Amino acid sequence: MVYVLIISFILHLISFLFMIILFQRQEKQQIVDQKKILNEMEDMLVAYTAEMKENNERIANIVLKRSKEFTVSRAKNHENKDKIQEKDFADESIIIEKASIRMEDEDDEYEAYSPPVPEDDSKATTSANAKILSLHQEGYSVQEIAQQLNMGAGEVELFLKFYKYT
């Protein structure tokens, strides 16, 4: 019996020793994995910032190119304006007269406009909510409004509370 206990004790010691060794290896592996993950994250951030820098430079080049095109076209427009101003002023007065005539015609059109009016007032209906609000503003109580509109008093009261009239 003593031999069995000694063998059991030895086997337990050996198994604890293996568990300690495995635990230490696992910790070392985790440290290596963490360093590997940090390096990968750093590489990703560097690649992302480099891509952003390239995009920013590309956009800056496009903006500079378009601003140069804009200044060139603006200078051409300015030269064209100078040439137009050097032409006869008589043409200008004719254009102004035509524009004023057009504006007078447009004013007449606006004055002649009248908004459409419904032919029959019975077709125009108001919502129950609008009726509740108008009756409440006229001074009717919640009970009277509910009776006139065939609604529940609680419903009318809730609606009025919602609109903060009570």
Secondary structure, DSSP 4 states (H G I P E B T S, - for coil): -HHHHHHHHHHHHHHHHHHHHHHHHHHHHHHHHHHHHHHHHHHHHHHHHHHHHHHHHHHHHHHHHHHHHHHHHHHHHHHHHHHHHHS-HHHHHHHHHHHHHHHHHHHHHHHH------S-TTT----HHHHHHHHHHTT--HHHHHHHHT--HHHHHHHHHHTT--
